[in-house]
Each structure stands twice: as structure tokens, then as C-alpha cells.
Amino acid sequence: AGAPSTEARNLVFSGTTVLKGSATGLVFATGDNSFLGKIASGIKGPRTRSTLEIQIEHFVHIIAFVAIGIGLLSVVANLLSRQQRTAAEIVENATTALFAQVPEGLLPTVTLSLMIASSQLSRRNVLVRKLDAVETLGCVSVICSDKTGTLTTGKMSLAALAVPAQVDSLPAWESGPPSQRLMPLPGQVTGLETNWPQRSVDGVAPEWRCQEMGWNLKALCACGMLNSAAALVPSTDMPRRPSQLALLPTSRDWTESWQVTGSPTEVAILRACADVLGSPACALKLRAEYKKVFEIPFNSDNKWMLTIHRHVDETPDTSNHMILKGAPERVLKFCTALSNDEKKRVEAEQQALASRGLRVLGVAVRSLRDGELGNATTFEGSNPENTNFPMDAFSFLGLFGLEDPPKSGVSEAVDAAKSAGVKVVMVTGDHPDTARAIAGRLGILPVMHGLGENGEPSTGTPEYFRIASDLDEQAFWVLQGSDVDSKMPRGATGFTPDDAPELLEWWRQVVKYTRVFARVSPIHKQVIVQAYQFLGQEGLGDVVVMTGDGVNDAPALKQAEVGVAMGIRGTEVAKDAADIVLLDDNFESIVNGIEQGRLASDNLQKSVLYTLCSKVPQVVPAFAELAGIPLALNAAQVLLIDIGTDIWTAITYAAQPPEDALMRRRPRHPRLEKMVNGHTLLYSYCYMGVLQSAMCWSAFFMTPGVLNLVRKSSSSFDAAEINTHRQAMTAYYWTLLAGQLAAAISTTTKTQRIFGFGGYGLPNRALNIFLLGELALGLAAVYWPPMHRAFSTAPLPAAQLCIPALVAIGVICGCDEFRKFLVRSRAGRSTGQ
């Protein structure tokens, strides 16, 4: 009663295979009402819309509005023009003006950018399952990461053994009676002695010595080998019977002759305990002597595991030994004979070990005396409330301190995430002190610096990375699952404005200051994600990455904008619910993904900027006809620019390398900063478009004799005037082509200089090739006779070809370099640099 359905001993999942025996089953839930059904329904709902979907939809609406408006104005301009046109010609010109506003290369650029980013990430052990998740990574503002195996190596080693202090005169543990060898020496816990391993020759692996080990320490190690879910198996050519194993020479070397399987925690404890007692063979011998007769496996509700053993030489009614191992605070609850002072000494040692970043497990033992089982002949139960044997009066035996060191490169990745304005949050099931220590070593928790001389936070530091200025803020740095339990939202779908104001205010402080969630369960993960999405960034909501590996993590992975599953430790359910999979289970790969996501988003925006730059000079000639100016750019030439050159150049932006400041900017919030926004339109239409138009009209009117064609109908042009008009249109087209070359160079960066020392340069080989292709196509349009007939162009003299083009490229690139200089200067002043 009261146990979670996943851990109840009288329930089985649908599809469970029965290996032997028989049983009668009662179906009490089917479909979505079953446990697996609830998980399935939680992950089969609609996905959170990706930021890319939102951005593309917003952009399409803007371009549709602009294009339809330009098309209608073009109809009006054609009707009011001095040039008389048929209805078909008016429709053709209006249609050309409308479609000229559409960036034709957007869709292939989006696809190629995401494909290139996905390919780059695959080389960094990141498998992208949903392509649009790449762009969403670029908007991430919060990373909620597991600790074990993601931030740390996941390779446990036993780093400390703490046992109650002993007197100087000690009995020999090996010669003690079987009924006493698993029990601590009698006496009060006046203090704990902590034993540390030596370091091996390579300085990495801890090495335990078995000499001069006391009774309590060897009893702790014996219990560590017995109360273990790890399997120890010798090779096939070694004897397996206990009598033969005892004759083997003791060896502390772990070679291919021994195989240990199980969780990293259990394997680390078993190996170290076997070393303390002499050899792996001793572990097999001890397990053969103390047979396991009952077990309550570890689960997330109990947070401990229990085994009951019986020595082969003792009778069943006097030789039952209970060994309890788990979270120290849970184990101490069963040590009812300990005084409060004794418990405080144990807790103090536990905190001391945890402050070193060690994961601490406690061990307690108890002997079952004759008659304590009553009339029962077998052991039953899965928690203290339903066992048929007593679960009190345990004797505290000691503590295991397990080390799971941070992975190489994770600390640097955390610093990179912080520099990029991304908040890193640790979500773990470990003890708060252990999580705090690891988070401090990795730089996840605020450190005691960053204050100015007046005690205030120094300038240039993001608000949520500054040191806490009061104790109230520090109280939120590390929270436990029990804290979350008491502050759960009322609604089944997460937070709503109708939740209690006190609850929402508490969670606002959490999303602002908390960096570590400890002792959390999978359901807490989903609530944490919902809190960041609903209350983050002063109510705008954060874009969240959540990592997970278990079946129960699937709803949280689905809830996050980017769900990240572990490729090594992750279950198939978690991988199916995730957007990306880390093949190496490494946090550093997430930060690499954020960089690639930002790069893909940047390149898409640059492609749009470039494509829109030519739209103003393309449409202005249609309206210039109202003033009697001959048509400067016809529909065929517009299509030649859009389809012949711009679309292919725009696609090559997908391969653009990153700028230096890419990971020093705050993340782009999809609600505040659209991929195509007012700044984008101002740059393309009102800045670059105006510059290009000025250059094009200058080249147009520099054509000899073109002024004589003003306010004159093209239908009355003679042969010489037709040639002059074509030369002027060719000059306009050629200068626009040169202007687009300059725009392509300028839009490769947003703020970084392109030329000079430390400049960005022209690193995109594909772009460079297509720029040369644009020049070749433009020269063909000017000098190749077949293209003269198709596009109404004419050959230009060398001076008229070179001077406008060089001036256009120089002016546009020069103006944009100066603009970038001003932007950098303003950014430097705002950060105090």
C-alpha cells in the first residue's frame, strides 16, 4: 500500500514474460489508464512549437503583406504611367513586382542550414532526431542537466570509508563468529574514522590496502559485498566452489579473469570492498557463506535497498542478518537505538564527505532473533509499512563515500554557456551537499567574487549570474525535491495565472536564482520545465533544454522545447520522446549544439538580409515611370537577378562560419527578437536598398543621351534611342549586380569587421565561388548577343562597366564597415569595456 505502481510487488506491466511458475492475474487498468499508457499519452500529445516554425510563420506574414502591397501599387503605377500597356503587360509587371519581394532561396537555405548544422553536430556525437530542433537550440536560455554521466564521468570509485571509531585493542575480524562478523563492535558512536584510499601509480584510480584494517571497517566491506546488486563472475577456467576459492592465492589485481556487472555505484563498492578484504575471490567466498534469502531492491520511493542473509553453518531461526544500504538520512531513521548526539555525529561526517563532492551511502545492520518472524516461514514486504519482519533497532555500521568526478571539458562548457547568456541548472537525485559541491566545482553555482569595491555586483555581469547580495537569494541556490513537492501547481497541465500568488512568487524566485535541484523525481523534472517556460525571464518564458534517460523522463523531455536523451544510458522511450540524442552522454555536446543552433539561425537571418537588399532597386523603376523616366529594369532582368544569381548565393549562406562574438551574445528570445523584424527590414529596405538604388540610378543617368529619353514614350524611340535605353538599363542591371556582390560581402557578418587585422575575411568558399559565378553571368548578360535579345541588354564601354561597379562596391562595403564600427563601439561602452 502506498508504493508507486512502478515499484509495487503485486503488479506487473502488460507484456511481462513469466519465466517459471504460475499465477492468477487480475486486469485493473487498460489502455491509457495503465502506467505505460499514461506515459504514452503524456508524450503523444502535440509537441511544443519550435522557434523555427514560429519565425517562418511570422516572416511569411510580413513578406506576404509587403509583396501584395507592392503588387497592388505596381498595378496603379502601370495604369498611371505615360507608357501605354496592355492588360496582360500590366498583370505581368505587377506579378513580377510581387514575386520579386519573395526570397526564393529561403526554403532551400533553411533546409541546407539545418542539414549542415545536423551534420556538424553528428561529428560531435550529437544525433539530431528533429531537424528544426537545431534552430531552437540557438534560442535556448536554460539548460536543465542531469549530473551523473552527463556533467560527471558516471564512472564511480569508492573514495572514502567512514566507520565508528574503535578502541586500540581489536579482535581479529577473520576469526570472529559468523553471527558477529557483519555487526559493528558494541559501543556508542563517539565519532567516525574516515579511511581514504591511496592513489595508484598513474595517480588516477584509487587503491585500497587490506593491511591494518579494523573490525568495523572489514564488517562494513563485508556488508558492501553482500548487499549489492552487482554480479561478480570469475572466468571459466577458475574454480567456483567456495572450498576451492579459499585455496586460491589472494590477488588484488582486477584483470580479464574477473567480470563485474551492474550499476556504476554497485560495481565501485564491490570492487573496493573486495580489495579491502584481500581479493575478488574473497567476495565470492563470502557470498557463498552468507546466502541471500530475501531482498527489497532499491527504488526511488524508499531510497534504500535491503538484503537478508543466512550463514550456511547456522540454523534458520538464529542466523538471519539484515543489511540496509541507502541514503544516509533514510538509513538513520531505522537506527532507532542511536541517540540524537550520535545521529548528529554521523550527519556531520556525511556532510563533510558530501562537501567534497562525494555521493554518500549509509549502511546499517540488524540480526533477526528467534521468534521475531512469528509464525511466518518466508520474508515478505516492499517497504517498512508492509514487511512481516521488524524494521527498527538497526545498528549503524558506516558510510561509503563514492566519487564521480566531473568530465573533462564540462567546466569550460559551463563557462561558455554562461558567456552566451545561458543559465545552467543541475537536476539530480543525489544529496544536496553532494550536488552543491559538484556544482561549485563546475561553476554552476555562483562563486564568491564579482563584487565591486562598494559590495555591489560588478558591471558587465548578467543579472542572473551575479553573486547573491542577501541570504534570501542564497537560500534558493539549492532546492530539494521535498521543496518542490510542497509547491506543485494545481493544474494537470502546469502553471496558470489562476495559481495562488504566493505559489507563483515562490517559483519566480526559483527560476531566477536556483542552480541545483537535488533529490528530485522524474515528475519534478516536468514541473521544473513548466516553471521556466511560464515564469522565466520576467514572464516571457525561457527556452529550455532538459536531459533525461529513463522511461519516466519522457514527459519532461516532451515538455521542453529541446528534449535531450542520453545515447549510452538512455532508454528507447526517452530517445523517442527527445529531439536530439547525445551519443557520448556529454554536457559539452549540448553547448556545441547551442553554438550550431545559433549559427544556423544567424545564417538564415543573413540569407534573408541579403535577399531583401535588392528588392527596393528592383521595384523603384516601376514607380519612376510616373515621373516620365524610362523603364530602368524590366521583368526579365528582375528574374535574371532573382533566379539567376540571388537564389543560389542566398543558399550558400548555409555554410557560413560563425562570427567571433557568436557565443558572447545573449540568446535570442523568439518572442522579443524575431528572425525577421523591424531592424531586418530597415537594414534591407531603408539602408542597403537605398544605397543600391542610389548607385543604380547614378549609373543609369550617367549613360550618354539617356536624359533625352525622359518624358518620352518608348514606342516613339528610334534605333539609336532604343540602343541608348538598353545601355542605360544594362548599366542599372550591372550596378545592381555589383551592389548585390557588396551586399553579399557585407551581410556575412553583423558586427565583426570583414577587412583589416582581425577581420572576418571571406572564409565561405561556396559563397566566393557563386560570387564569381554572378560576375560571369552578369558579364554574359552585358556582352553575349543571345542574352541581349532575351533580356534587352546592350554592351557597355569599359569605363561605364568598371567605374559604377567599383564605386558601388566601395561605397556599400565602406558604409557598412563604418556602421559595424559604430555598433561595436556602442556595445563596448554599454559593457564598460
N, C-alpha and C positions, 0 to 999 in steps of 0.2 A: 504494500500500500504506500502511495506517495512517491514511488520511484518513477522516473521518466520512462516512457514507453520503450525507448531505445535500450534501456538497461533492466527492464523488468524480467525476472527469471521465468515467468509463466506465459510469456508472449513470444511469438515468432513472426517473422515477416513472411509475406506471401512469396512463394518460390523457394522457401528454405528446404534444403535437401536433408532428409533423415538418413543417417548412415547405418544405424542399427537400432533395435528395439521397436517398441510400438507405443502409440499414444492416441488419445481421443482429442480432436481439436474442435473448438467452437469458434465459428466466424463471428466476430463482433464489429468489424468495420470492412467496408469495401470501397473501391474507387478512391475518390478524393477524400473520403473520411479516414482512410488508413494513413499510417505515418508516412510511408513513401508517397502516397497520393497528395498529402499536404505539402510535401517538399516539391513534388512535380507541379502542383497548382501554383506554388509560390514562384516558380521560375518559368512557367509557360505564359505568364501574363505579358502585356505589352512592355517592350523594352523602353528604358528611358531614352528619349530622343537624343541623338548625338548632336554635338555642337555643329558638325558639318551640315547636317540636314537643316538645322535652323538657319545657318549662314547662307546656304544656297537658296533656300526659300526666300529669305529677306532680299538677297541680291536679285533674284528673278523678278520680284515685285518692283524693285526700283528700276531695273532696266526695262521692264515692260511698260511702266509709266512713262519713262523718258522716250522710249522708242515710238510708242503710239503718239505721244505728243509731237515728236519731230516729224513723224509721218504725216500727221494732220496739218502741221504748219507747212510742210513741203507742198501739200496739195494747194493750200492757199497761195503760197509763193508762185507756184506754176500758173495758177489761174490769173494772178495779177501781173505776171511777167510780161515784158514787151514782146518776148518771143512767143509767137503763137504755136501751141502744141495741140496735138490730138488728145482725145481722152485716153487712148492707150499709152501715149507717151507720158501723160501726167501720172497715170497709175504706175507706170514703170519707174519713174523718178521717185515718186512717193514711197514705193515699195523698197527701192534701193536705199533711200534715206532711212527708212525704218530698220531694215535689216543691217544697215551699216552700224547701228548702235549696239547690236548684239555681239558680244565677244564670242565668236565662233569656236575659239580654241579652249573655252573654259572647261567643257566636259572632258575632252581628252587630257587636258592639263591636270584636272582633279584626279582622274584615274591613274595617270602616269606618276603624279607626285606621290600618291598613296602607295602605288606599287613599288616605286623606288625606295620610299621610306620603309615599307614592309621588307623589302629585300635587304636593306641595310640592317634592319633590326634582326633579321634571321641570322645574319653573320655574328650578331652579338647575343645569340641564344635567346631571342625573343620571337615566339611564334605568334603572328597576328591572325586571329580567327575571324574578326570582323573588321573589314578594311577601313571603315570610317572611324574606328577607334583610334587610329593613328593621329588624325587631326584633333580628336578630343583630348588626347594626351598633351597636346600643345597648350590646352587651356586649363590643365589640372592645377589646382591651388592647394589641395590637401592630399597627402599620401598616408593612408592607414595601413601599416605594415605589421605582419606577424614578426615575432622575434626569432624563434628557433628555426634555423635552416634558411632564413631569409636575411635577417640582419646578422645572425651568427652562423657559425660553420655547421651547426647541427651535429657535430662530432663531439659527443660528451666524453669527458675524462674525469675520474674521481680526483678532486684536488684537495680534499680535507676530510678527516675522520675525527669527530668530536665525541668523547665518551666521558661519563662521570669520573672525577678524579679518584685515584686509588691509593691505598696505603703502600708503604715501601715493601713490606713483606707480602709477596704474592704467591698463591698456589699455582701449580703448573696446569694450564688450561687443558692440555692434551690428556692429562691423567685424571681429569675430573669425571664424575659420574655423568652418564648421558642425560639424566634428568636435570642437571645443573649447568651443562655446558652452553646452553642457549640463554641463560639468565645472567643478569649483571650481579656483581658482588653485592651483598647486602650493605645497607648504609644510606645515609642521606646524601642528596646531590649537593655537596658543598661548593661545587664548581665543575667546570668542564675542561678537560685537557684536549687540545686540538693537535692532531698529528698531520704533518704536511709531507708530501712525497718528495723524494729527491728528483732532480732532473737528469734525464739520460744524457748520453754523450752528445747527441745532436741538440740538446737544450730545449727540446720541444715536448716530447712525450713524458708525462710524469711516471716515476718509477718507485714502486713501493718495496720496502725491505721487510723481511719477516723476523729479523733478529730483534730481541728485547721488546717484544710486543706484550702488553699486559693482558690480563684476563678479559676485562671489559672490551678491549679493542678486538680481541680474537672472537669473542662472543658476538660482537656487532658484525664482524665479517662473516661469521658462520650464518647468521640470520640473513645477511645480504645475499648469500649464495642460495639459501633455501627459499626465501621469499622473493622469487624472481620469475618473471615471465620469459627470460632469455633461455635459450637452449644451448647447451654445451655438448658437443659431439666429438669424440676422437676419430681419427682416421680408421679405415677398415683394417689396417694391419696392426692396430694396437688392441690389447686386451680390454674387455669391457666389464668383466665381473669385478666387484669390489675387492675380493681377495687378491686378485691378480694386480689390480691397480695399486694396491698398497705396496706391492713389491717393486714398483717402478721407481727408478731414481728420480727424485724431485727435480723439476726443471721449471724455471720461471720464464722461459722463453716461449712467446706465442708465435708459433710457426704455422706452416700449412698443415701440420698434423692435427691442429685443433680448429674447429669451426664453431663460432658463436653467432647465433642469430637472435634477433629481437629488436626492440626499440633501442635507440642510442643510449637512453638513460639506463635501461636494464643491462645492456651489454657492458657499459662502463663500470657499473657497480660490480657485476660478476667478475670481470677481469681483475679489477683491483683487489677485491676480496680474496680471490684465488691466489694472487701474488702474496698477499699478507700471510696467508696460511701455508704457503710453500709452493704450490704448483696447481695447474689446472686439474691434474689427476686427483688432488685433494678435494676439489669441488665435486667431482663425480663420486668419490668415495663417501663424502658427507651426505650427498643427496641420496645415495643408496642406503645409508644407515637411517636417515630420518625421512621416511616415506611421507609424501604429501597425501593427506586423506581428504582434505576439503580446501576450497579456495573461493574467495569473493574477489573477482578481478577488479582492477582499478576502473573507476568511472568518474565522469565529470561532476556527478552529484555528491558522491562520498569523498572524492579526492584522496582515497587511500585504497590499498589492497590488503587482504588478509589471507594468510595461509595457515593451515593446521597440520602439524606433522606428528608422527608417531615413530619412536625408535624401534628398530627391528627386534631388539632384545628385551623390550619391556611389554607389559601386558596392556591391553587397550584401555583399561579403566584408570591407569595411573600415569600414562606417558603421552598424553596429548599436549602439544606445545603450540600455542597461538603466537604468530608473528604478524605484527601490524606495521605497515610502512606507508608513508604518505606525507601530505602537507603537515609540517610540524604543529601548526595551530589546531589541526583536526586530530592529530595523534595525541596531543596533550590532553584533549578532552576526555580520553579514555584512561588516562593515568590519574585516576581519582585519589590514589594514595599520596600523590605529591602535594606538598604544601604550596601555598601561594608564593613563598620565597623561592622554593625550589623551581617552580614554573618560571618565575621571573629570571632566574639564572639561565635556564635553558633558552628562554626567549631572547635574552641579551646575547647569548652566543650565536643564536640563529641570525639575529640582526647583524652581528659582526661579520658573519660569513656572507650574508646576502649583500652587505655593503661592498664586498669585494667583487660583486657581480656573479656570485655562485648561486646555483639553484640548490636549495636546501630541502632534504627529505629527513623526516624523523622516523625512528624505529622504536617500537615498544613490544614487550613480550609478556606472556602470561601462561602459566601452567593450569590445565583443567584438572581439578581434583576429582577424586572418585565421588560419584553421585551428583555432580553439577549438571549433567545432561538429563537427569531424571530418568524416565522410562524410555527415552529416545535412544535408538540404536545408530542413527545416522545424523549428520550435521545438516541443518537447513537454514536458509535465510540469505538475504542480499543486502541488508542494511541493519543498523542497530535496533530498529523497531520490530523486525520480524525474524530475528535469529532465535534458534531454540537453545542457545548457549549464552552465558553471560558475556557482556562486552564492557566490563569495568575492571578496576583494580589492576590495570596493566602496569608493568614496571618499565620506566623509561630506560632505554639502552644506549641511545646515541644519535648522532646526526651524520648524514652524508652531505658533503659539500661538492657539488658537481659543477665543473667548469665547461661552459660552451662559449669559447672566445669569439669576438666579433670577426666577421670575414674581412679578409684583406681588401682594402679599397672602399669599404662601406662608409667609413668615417669621411673620406674625401667626397663620396657621393652625397652624403648628407649635407656637407658644406656646400656642394654645388647646387643642391636643391634649395638651400636657404638663400644662396646668392641669386637664384632665379625667382625668389619670392614664393617658394612652395613650402608649405608647412608639413613637417614630417611628424607623424604620430605613431607611437608604438602601441599595438594592441596584442596583449599576450595573456596566457593563462598562468604565468609564473607569479611568484610572490612579489608584492610591490617593491620591497627593498632590492630584490634581485633585478627587477625591471628598471628601477631607478638607477642602479649602479651601471648597468649596460647602457642605458640611455645617456647617462652622463659621459661615459667613455666615448660614445659615438657622436656626441654633440647635439643630441636630440633635445635634451633638457637645457634650459638657459644656464649659462655659466656666470660666475661671479665676476664679470667685468662688463665693460660697455657703459660705465657711468662717467659722467663728466666731473670736473672739479667741484661743482656745486651739488653733486649727488644726484643730478638728473640724468636721464638717458642721453647718451651722446647722439649727435646729429648724424643723419645718413643711415641709421639703423631702422629697418622695417618695424612697424609698431608691435607686431606680434612676435618679434624675435628679441625685444629688449628685456633686460633683466627686470624682475618684479620689483616694484618700489614699495610694496607693502606686503604684510603677511597674508592678507586675504587673497591676493593673487597667487602667492606661492602655494596656498592650500589647494589650488586647483591643478597644480602641475601634474600630480599623480593621483588618479582615482581608481577605485576598485569596483569590481562587478557588483558588490553589495550596494555601493552608492548609486549605481545605475538602476538596480532593482527597485529602489525606493523612489525613483524619478521617471518611471516609464510613462510614455504618453498614453492617453486614454484610447485613442482611435486605433483600429487594427491596421490602418494604412499609414500610420506615422503621425507627425505633429500637424496640428491645425491651429488657426488663430483662436479657436474656442477653448484651447487648453488653458489651465489655470495660469494667471500672470506670474505667480511665484515659480511655477514649473518652467515656464519659458525663460524667465530671467536667469534661473539656475543654469539652464542649458546654454544660454548666451555666454555666460561666464566660462562654461566648459569648452565650447567651440573656440573661444578666444584664447584661453590660457592652457588648457590641458594638453600635455605632450605624451602622457603614458596612461593607458588603461590596462590595469592588471587584474588578474583573477576573473577574466571575463569569459562568458559563454558565447556560442555562436549566435544566439538570439540577440545578445547585446551588440554584436557587430552591426546588425541591420539597423538597430536604433541609433547607433553612433553615426552611421552613414546618413540616416534621415535627418539627424540633428544638424550636421554640417550643411546638408542640402537646403534645409529650411531656414536656418538661423545664421549661417556663416556669412562673413563679410557684411555685417550690419543689416542682415535681412535679404541681401541679394542672393545669397546661396553660394556655396562653394562647389567646384567641380572636383569630385572625389575619386581617388583610386583606392580600391580595397583589395587586399590579398587574402587568399584562403586556400585550403587544400582538402577539407573534409566535405562529406555529404551535407552536413548541417550548415556549411558556409555558403551553400548555393544561393539562398535568398539574399544574403548580403552582397554577394558578387553580382547578382542580377540588379540589385537596388542601385549600386554605384554606377556612375557614368562610365567608368572603366573598371571592370572586374578582372583581376589578375590571379590566375591559378598557378600552382606550382607543378612543374613538369615532372619532377622526380618523386615528390611525396604526395602529389595531388591525386584525388580520386577522379574517375571519369565523369562523375556527376558535376564536380566542381569545374572541370575543364569545359564541359558542355555549357555551363552557365557563364563562363568567363568570356571576355573579349580578347584577351591575349594570354599566352601561357609562357612562363619563364622556364626555359629548358634547363637552366642551371640553378633555379631557385635563388637567384642573387638579387638583392635590392639594387645593386648598381645598374642592373639591366633596366629597372624601372626609370631611373634618371636618364639613361641613354634613350629610352623610349620617349620621354618628355622632350628631350632635345630634338629628336627626329620629328616628333609631332609639331613642335614649334617651327621647325624648318619647313615642313610640308605646308603649314598654314601661311608662313611668310612667303613661300614661293608662289602659292596660289594668289595671294594678295598682289604680289609683284607682277604676276602674269596679267591680272585684271588691270592693274595700273597701266601697264604697257599697252594693252589692247585698247583701252579707252582714250589714250592720249591722242590718237589720230581722228577721233570722232568729230571734234569741233572743226578742224580744217576740211574734213570730208563734207560736212553739211553746210558750212557757211557759203560756198559758191552758189548753192541753190537760192539763197536769200539775197545774195549780192546782185542777182539778176533784176531784183526790184529797183535797183539804182541804175539800171542800164548797163551794168558791167557784163561783158561776155562771159559765158559759162567757163569757169576755170577748171572744173574737174567733172568729167561725165560719168555715167553709171558704170561703164565698162572699166574705167580707170579705178573707180572705187572698189569694184570687185577684185581687180588685179592686186590692189593693196591688201584688202582683207583676206582673200583666199589664197592669193599667190605668195604673199610674204608674211603678213602678221600672224596668221593662224599657226604657222609652223614655228616661227620664232617664239610665240607665246608658249607653245608646248615645251620648248627646251628649257624654260624656267623650272621645270620639274627637277632638273639635275643641278640646280644652282647650289653651291656650297654655302654654309652658314656664315653670317657676319660675326665679328668678334664679340659683339655685345648681345648675342642671341640669348645666352643663359645668364645675363646680368639684368634682364628686364623682368618686371613683374608679369605674371601670367595674364593673358588677355581674357577678360571676362566676356562671355558670349552675349550677355545682356547689355553690357555697357559699351563694348567696343566691337562692333560688327566687322566682319572681314571686309565688307564694302560699306563705308559710312560716309558722312559728310566730308571728312578730311580726304578720303579717297577721291570723291567726285570733285572737290575743289582742286586737288592736285592735277587730276587728269583733264578736266574741262577748263577750269579757270586759270590754271598756271601753265602746265605743259601744252595744253591745247591752244592757248592764246599765243604762247611763244612760237609754236609751229605755224600757226595761222599768219603771224606777222612775217615770219621768214618766207612762207609760201607766197604771200601777196607781194612781198618785195621782189621776189624772183619773177613773179607774173608781170608786174608793171615795168620791170627792167627790160623786158623783151622789146626790141625796137619796133615801133609802129603800132603797138597794142592800144595806146591811148586813142588812136584814131578810130578804134572799133567801139569805143564807149558810146552808149545810147544809139547803137546801130543794129538793126536786125540781122541776125546771122544768115537769113535767107537771101539777103542782098549782097553778101560778101562776094568779091571776085576771087580769082585763083590766088593772087598774092595775099589778099586779106585772109583767105582760108588757111594758107600756109602760116601766116603770122599768128593767127588764132591757135593753130595746132602747136606751134612752137611755144606760145605762152602757156597753153595747157600742159605741155610736156615739162616746161620749167617748173610749173606749180607741182606736178606729179613728182618730178625728180627731187625737188626740195622737200616735199612731204616725206618721200622715201628717206632722204638724208636725216630729216627730223626724227623719224622713227628709229633710225640707227642710233642717233644720240639718245633718244628716249630709252631704247633697249639697254644702252650702257648705263644711263643714269639710274634706272629703276632696279638695277641689280643689287643696290644697297639702299637702305632707308636713311641711315645716318653716317655710316662709315665712308670715309673718303675713298675714291677709286684710284686716283692718281697720286704720285708722290710717295715719300718714305712712309712705310706702314700702311700703304693703301691696299684696298681690296684687290685691285687689278682686274684682269679678265680671265678668271680661272675656269669658266664653264666652256669646255671645248666644243660641246654641241652647239651652244649659243654662238660661239665665234664662227663656226662653220656655216651656220644658217645666216649670219650677218653677211658673210662673204657671198652666200647664195642670193641674198636680197640685192646686193650690189650688182651681181651678174645679171639677174633678172631685170633690174632697172636699166642697166646699160643695153640689154637686148631690146627693151621696150623703146629706148631712145634711138638706137642705130640699126635695128634689124627690120628690113622692109615688111616682112609678113606681119609683124606686130604693129607696124604703122597703120595698116588697114584695119586691124581688129580693134585697136584701142585709140585711134585718131591721134597718134603722136607724130613727131617730126624730129629729125636730127637737130642737135644743138651745137653751136660753136663751143670750142674748148673752154673759153673764158666763161660763157654762160652756164656750162656744165659744172665747172670746178668752183668758181667763186661763191655762188649761192649755197652749194652743198657744204663747203668748208666753213663758211660763215655760220650756217645753221647749226652744224655740229659743234663748233667752237662756242657759240653763244649759249646754246641749250646746256651743254655739259658744264660750261663755266658758271652759268647761273645756278645750276643745281648743286655744284660743288660748294658754292658760296652759301646756298640755303642749308646744306648739311653742316657746314661750319657753324652757322648761327644756331642750329638745333643742338649741336654738341656743346657749344659754349653755354647755352641756356641750361642744358641738363647738368653741366659741370657746376654752374653757380647754384642750382637748386639742391645739389647734394653736398655743397661746401667743398668741392674739390678744386 
